[in-house]
């Protein structure tokens, strides 16, 4: 079984053409940077901004040493560093729950996510929106099943990252299934996106639910292995996705200004295009956009 699944993992973790093999060493702080003076004093004293996240291609592509080798996150981080004047150190944890717990405990400063800025999360964190999404479902092409409407997923086993927006999507889907007299989908909650895809390949799940950007990436690098279904009508919902910082940190305004600058300068669009996710890019960032 492991031998059969190894090519999937290798393909999923593959870096795009021109990718750097590893992140460069941390640079020294630069007080002359445009936003340095706006950073909270604690960050300036520390001389580093600590990012945290789990393995989640294309956002964070992790190597065998559990270090971030490439992805949307380091691409954006390199550009944010030039604006805020302190280097960004990347930390990898095992799950979304570990990400949020570490952020809340003060072990890290920022989680790029992306995640939905729910009202519940906004009680503990400030969210800065930087993507939009709608639900998507990835499935192995060697299966006979194909999907053309959300109700085709009723009764199927749906894998997703525990605690992610896809859990809420599956619940929303099941409300529709039950209302239509169809069996609800079965939840298969796992620790990260890699494992959700492995579950579909192994037959432990019918589809892997994820954000549209993650699904686009999965199909892009595995076009002969995976297909994707996403309801273009948005009937299963559309969401703004955010990065998160602890409310007590005071980081949200400066990170929001940095993201706005990247959007206005075209650098944000360059990163989105490189990773093939321009379809989920936004033109204006917001703080705490949940309603």
C-alpha positions as CSV (number, residue, x, y, z in Angstrom):
1,X,0.0,0.0,0.0
2,X,2.8,2.5,0.9
3,X,4.6,1.7,-2.3
4,X,1.5,2.5,-4.3
5,X,0.8,5.8,-2.4
6,X,4.4,7.0,-2.5
7,X,4.2,8.5,-6.0
8,X,1.1,10.5,-4.9
9,X,3.0,12.0,-2.0
10,X,6.0,12.8,-4.1
11,X,3.9,14.5,-6.8
12,X,1.9,16.4,-4.2
13,X,5.0,17.8,-2.6
14,X,6.8,18.6,-5.8
15,X,8.1,22.1,-6.3
16,X,7.2,24.1,-9.3
17,X,9.8,25.1,-11.9
18,X,12.2,27.7,-10.6
19,X,11.4,27.0,-6.9
20,X,14.1,27.5,-4.3
21,X,15.3,24.3,-2.6
22,X,15.0,25.9,0.9
23,X,14.3,29.2,2.5
24,X,17.3,31.5,2.9
25,X,18.8,32.3,6.3
26,X,17.1,35.0,8.3
27,X,18.2,38.5,7.5
28,X,19.0,41.2,10.1
29,X,16.2,43.7,10.9
30,X,15.9,46.8,8.8
31,X,14.6,49.8,10.7
32,X,14.4,51.8,7.5
33,X,11.7,49.6,6.0
34,X,8.4,51.4,5.3
35,X,6.4,49.7,8.0
36,X,9.0,48.9,10.7
37,X,8.0,51.8,13.0
38,X,4.4,50.6,13.0
39,X,5.3,47.1,14.3
40,X,4.4,46.4,17.9
41,X,7.4,47.1,20.3
42,X,7.5,43.4,21.2
43,X,8.1,42.4,17.6
44,X,10.8,45.1,17.1
45,X,12.6,43.9,20.3
46,X,12.4,40.3,19.2
47,X,13.7,41.1,15.8
48,X,11.7,38.4,14.1
49,X,8.1,37.6,13.2
50,X,7.1,34.0,13.8
51,X,4.8,32.4,11.2
52,X,3.1,29.0,11.9
53,X,1.1,26.6,9.9
54,X,0.7,22.9,9.0
55,X,1.7,21.2,5.8
56,X,-0.8,22.5,3.3
57,X,0.2,22.7,-0.4
58,X,0.2,25.1,-2.2
59,X,0.4,27.4,0.8
60,X,3.1,25.5,2.6
61,X,5.2,22.8,0.9
62,X,7.2,20.9,3.6
63,X,10.3,18.9,2.9
64,X,11.5,15.7,4.7
65,X,13.1,17.7,7.5
66,X,9.7,19.3,8.3
67,X,10.8,22.6,7.0
68,X,8.9,24.8,4.6
69,X,10.7,24.5,1.2
70,X,8.3,26.6,-0.9
71,X,4.7,27.7,-1.4
72,X,2.5,30.7,-1.4
73,X,3.3,31.5,2.2
74,X,7.1,31.9,1.8
75,X,6.5,33.8,-1.5
76,X,4.3,36.3,0.3
77,X,6.6,36.3,3.4
78,X,9.6,37.4,1.4
79,X,7.7,40.4,0.2
80,X,6.2,41.2,3.6
81,X,9.7,41.1,5.1
82,X,10.8,44.0,2.9
83,X,7.9,46.1,4.1
84,X,8.0,45.4,7.8
85,X,11.8,45.3,8.2
86,X,12.1,42.1,10.4
87,X,12.7,38.6,9.1
88,X,10.0,36.0,9.2
89,X,10.8,32.6,10.7
90,X,8.5,29.7,9.6
91,X,7.4,27.0,12.0
92,X,5.6,23.8,11.0
93,X,3.1,22.1,13.2
94,X,0.9,19.0,12.6
95,X,-2.6,20.4,12.3
96,X,-4.8,23.4,12.1
97,X,-5.8,22.9,15.8
98,X,-2.1,23.0,16.8
99,X,-1.6,26.1,14.7
100,X,-4.4,28.0,16.4
101,X,-3.5,26.7,19.9
102,X,0.2,27.8,19.4
103,X,-0.9,31.2,18.2
104,X,-3.2,31.7,21.1
105,X,-0.5,30.6,23.6
106,X,1.9,33.2,22.2
107,X,4.4,30.7,20.8
108,X,3.9,32.2,17.3
109,X,2.8,35.6,16.0
110,X,0.9,34.9,12.7
111,X,-0.8,32.1,11.0
112,X,-1.3,32.8,7.3
113,X,-4.0,30.0,7.2
114,X,-5.9,30.6,5.1
115,X,-9.0,30.1,7.2
116,X,-12.4,31.5,7.5
117,X,-12.7,34.4,9.9
118,X,-15.7,33.2,11.8
119,X,-17.3,35.3,14.5
120,X,-16.1,32.7,17.1
121,X,-12.5,33.0,15.9
122,X,-12.7,36.8,15.9
123,X,-13.3,36.7,19.6
124,X,-9.7,35.4,20.0
125,X,-7.9,36.5,16.9
126,X,-7.9,39.4,14.4
127,X,-8.2,38.2,10.8
128,X,-6.8,39.9,7.7
129,X,-8.5,38.6,4.6
130,X,-6.4,37.7,1.6
131,X,-8.3,35.1,-0.5
132,X,-11.8,34.1,-1.4
133,X,-12.9,30.5,-2.0
134,X,-15.7,28.1,-2.6
135,X,-15.8,24.4,-1.7
136,X,-14.0,22.0,-4.0
137,X,-13.8,18.2,-4.0
138,X,-10.9,16.2,-5.4
139,X,-11.3,12.6,-6.5
140,X,-9.2,9.9,-8.1
141,X,-9.7,9.6,-11.9
142,X,-9.6,5.8,-11.7
143,X,-13.0,5.8,-10.0
144,X,-16.2,5.5,-11.9
145,X,-18.0,8.1,-9.9
146,X,-18.3,11.6,-11.3
147,X,-19.9,14.7,-9.8
148,X,-22.1,17.3,-11.5
149,X,-24.1,18.7,-8.6
150,X,-23.7,18.9,-4.8
151,X,-26.3,16.2,-4.2
152,X,-24.1,13.7,-6.0
153,X,-21.9,13.8,-2.9
154,X,-24.7,12.6,-0.6
155,X,-23.8,9.3,1.0
156,X,-20.2,9.6,0.0
157,X,-17.2,9.5,2.4
158,X,-15.7,13.0,2.5
159,X,-12.2,13.5,3.9
160,X,-11.1,17.0,5.1
161,X,-8.7,18.7,7.5
162,X,-10.3,18.6,11.0
163,X,-11.5,22.0,12.1
164,X,-11.2,23.5,8.6
165,X,-13.8,25.3,6.5
166,X,-14.5,21.9,4.8
167,X,-15.9,20.5,7.9
168,X,-18.6,23.2,7.9
169,X,-19.1,22.7,4.2
170,X,-19.8,19.0,4.8
171,X,-22.3,19.8,7.5
172,X,-24.0,22.3,5.1
173,X,-24.1,19.6,2.4
174,X,-25.7,17.1,4.8
175,X,-28.5,19.5,5.6
176,X,-29.3,19.6,1.9
177,X,-29.0,15.8,1.6
178,X,-31.4,15.1,4.4
179,X,-33.8,17.7,3.2
180,X,-33.9,15.9,-0.2
181,X,-34.4,12.5,1.5
182,X,-30.9,11.3,0.6
183,X,-28.3,9.8,2.9
184,X,-25.8,12.2,4.5
185,X,-22.2,12.2,3.6
186,X,-19.8,10.6,6.0
187,X,-17.2,12.7,7.8
188,X,-13.5,11.6,7.5
189,X,-11.6,14.1,9.5
190,X,-7.8,14.0,9.1
191,X,-4.8,16.0,10.2
192,X,-3.7,17.7,6.9
193,X,-4.4,18.0,3.2
194,X,-1.8,15.4,2.2
195,X,-3.6,12.8,4.3
196,X,-7.0,13.7,2.8
197,X,-5.7,12.9,-0.7
198,X,-4.0,9.7,0.5
199,X,-7.4,8.7,2.0
200,X,-9.1,9.1,-1.4
201,X,-6.4,7.2,-3.2
202,X,-6.6,4.3,-0.6
203,X,-10.3,4.1,-0.9
204,X,-11.0,5.3,2.7
205,X,-12.8,8.4,1.3
206,X,-14.7,9.1,-1.9
207,X,-13.5,12.7,-2.2
208,X,-11.2,15.1,-0.5
209,X,-12.9,18.4,0.4
210,X,-10.7,21.5,0.4
211,X,-10.5,25.1,-0.7
212,X,-10.7,25.8,-4.4
213,X,-7.1,27.0,-4.5
214,X,-5.8,23.8,-2.9
215,X,-7.9,21.7,-5.2
216,X,-6.6,23.6,-8.3
217,X,-3.1,22.9,-7.1
218,X,-3.7,19.2,-6.5
219,X,-5.2,18.7,-10.0
220,X,-2.5,20.9,-11.6
221,X,0.4,18.8,-10.4
222,X,-1.5,15.5,-10.7
223,X,-3.6,15.9,-13.9
224,X,-3.5,12.1,-14.7
225,X,-4.4,11.1,-11.2
226,X,-7.0,13.5,-9.9
227,X,-10.2,15.3,-11.0
228,X,-12.0,18.1,-9.2
229,X,-15.6,19.1,-8.7
230,X,-16.7,22.6,-7.5
231,X,-20.1,24.0,-7.7
232,X,-19.7,27.2,-9.7
233,X,-23.0,28.5,-8.5
234,X,-21.6,28.8,-5.0
235,X,-24.6,27.0,-3.5
236,X,-22.4,25.4,-0.8
237,X,-21.2,28.9,0.1
238,X,-18.4,31.3,-0.6
239,X,-16.0,32.6,2.0
240,X,-13.3,35.1,2.5
241,X,-10.2,33.5,3.9
242,X,-7.9,35.2,6.3
243,X,-4.6,35.1,8.1
244,X,-4.8,35.3,11.9
245,X,-2.9,37.2,14.6
246,X,-3.7,37.2,18.4
247,X,-5.9,40.2,19.3
248,X,-3.5,41.3,22.0
249,X,-0.6,41.5,19.6
250,X,-1.7,44.7,17.8
251,X,-0.3,43.2,14.6
252,X,-3.4,43.3,12.5
253,X,-3.2,46.9,11.2
254,X,0.4,46.7,10.0
255,X,-0.1,43.3,8.4
256,X,-3.2,44.6,6.7
257,X,-1.3,47.6,5.4
258,X,1.5,45.3,4.2
259,X,-1.0,43.1,2.3
260,X,-2.8,46.1,0.9
261,X,0.6,47.4,-0.4
262,X,1.3,44.0,-2.1
263,X,-2.1,44.1,-3.7
264,X,-1.7,47.6,-5.0
265,X,1.8,47.1,-6.3
266,X,0.9,43.9,-8.2
267,X,3.2,41.7,-6.2
268,X,0.3,39.8,-4.6
269,X,-1.1,39.1,-8.1
270,X,2.3,37.8,-9.2
271,X,2.3,35.2,-6.4
272,X,-1.2,34.1,-7.1
273,X,-0.4,33.6,-10.8
274,X,2.8,31.7,-10.1
275,X,0.8,29.1,-8.1
276,X,-2.2,29.0,-10.4
277,X,-4.7,30.3,-8.0
278,X,-5.6,33.7,-9.5
279,X,-9.2,32.6,-9.6
280,X,-9.4,33.0,-5.9
281,X,-7.5,36.3,-5.5
282,X,-9.1,39.4,-4.0
283,X,-8.6,43.0,-4.8
284,X,-9.1,44.5,-1.3
285,X,-8.0,43.1,2.1
286,X,-10.2,43.7,5.2
287,X,-9.7,43.2,8.9
288,X,-12.3,41.0,10.7
289,X,-14.5,40.6,7.7
290,X,-16.8,38.0,9.3
291,X,-20.4,39.2,9.6
